[in-house]
Amino acid sequence: MKDNTVDFKHLDKVKSSYLKHLFYASKFNCVGLLIFITGVIHSFLPFVFAYTPYKLAKYIVNETEKHLGRPEEEIK
């Protein structure tokens, strides 16, 4: 298994500047926090936020694929 924890060429590989990457990473981290919050609430109250965590996670995947393509092969 290849360890990609540190990749100094990551910005080149994703064709992004530091600030653009910072913006998108921060945006997706905020959405991830919303997934956590709505998921916890939904686990206790199943009738609240019925599909919200799923939709938010799907949003992250769709937006990432829109900007990067489908990087599954590089990630493996």
C-alpha positions as CSV (number, residue, x, y, z in Angstrom):
1,M,0.0,0.0,0.0
2,K,1.4,3.4,-1.0
3,D,1.3,6.1,1.7
4,N,0.2,9.4,0.3
5,T,0.1,11.3,3.6
6,V,2.6,13.8,2.5
7,D,2.6,14.8,-1.2
8,F,4.6,17.9,-2.1
9,K,3.3,17.8,-5.6
10,H,-0.4,17.6,-4.6
11,L,-1.2,21.2,-5.8
12,D,0.4,20.4,-9.2
13,K,-1.5,17.2,-9.5
14,V,-4.8,18.8,-8.8
15,K,-3.9,21.8,-10.9
16,S,-4.7,24.3,-8.2
17,S,-3.1,27.3,-6.5
18,Y,-2.6,27.4,-2.8
19,L,-5.4,30.0,-2.2
20,K,-7.9,28.1,-4.5
21,H,-7.1,24.9,-2.7
22,L,-7.4,26.6,0.7
23,F,-10.9,27.9,-0.3
24,Y,-12.2,24.6,-1.6
25,A,-10.7,22.5,1.3
26,S,-12.2,24.9,3.9
27,K,-15.5,24.9,2.1
28,F,-15.7,21.1,2.1
29,N,-14.5,20.9,5.7
30,C,-17.4,23.2,6.7
31,V,-19.8,21.0,4.7
32,G,-18.3,18.0,6.5
33,L,-19.0,19.6,9.8
34,L,-22.6,20.1,8.7
35,I,-22.7,16.4,7.8
36,F,-21.6,15.5,11.3
37,I,-24.0,17.9,13.1
38,T,-27.0,16.9,11.0
39,G,-26.0,13.2,11.2
40,V,-25.9,13.2,15.0
41,I,-29.3,15.0,15.2
42,H,-30.7,12.6,12.7
43,S,-29.5,9.6,14.6
44,F,-31.5,10.7,17.7
45,L,-34.4,12.2,15.8
46,P,-34.8,10.1,12.6
47,F,-37.6,12.3,11.3
48,V,-35.3,15.4,11.3
49,F,-32.7,15.9,8.5
50,A,-33.9,12.6,6.9
51,Y,-31.5,12.7,3.9
52,T,-29.5,15.8,4.6
53,P,-26.2,14.1,5.6
54,Y,-26.4,12.0,2.5
55,K,-27.1,15.0,0.2
56,L,-24.3,17.0,1.8
57,A,-21.8,14.1,1.3
58,K,-23.0,13.7,-2.3
59,Y,-22.4,17.4,-2.8
60,I,-18.8,17.1,-1.7
61,V,-18.3,14.2,-4.1
62,N,-20.0,15.9,-7.0
63,E,-18.1,19.2,-6.6
64,T,-14.8,17.4,-6.2
65,E,-15.3,15.3,-9.3
66,K,-16.4,18.5,-11.2
67,H,-13.0,20.1,-10.3
68,L,-10.7,17.1,-10.3
69,G,-12.4,14.6,-12.5
70,R,-12.5,11.1,-11.0
71,P,-9.2,10.7,-9.2
72,E,-9.8,7.2,-7.8
73,E,-6.8,5.7,-9.6
74,E,-4.4,8.3,-8.1
75,I,-5.8,7.8,-4.6
76,K,-5.4,4.0,-4.6
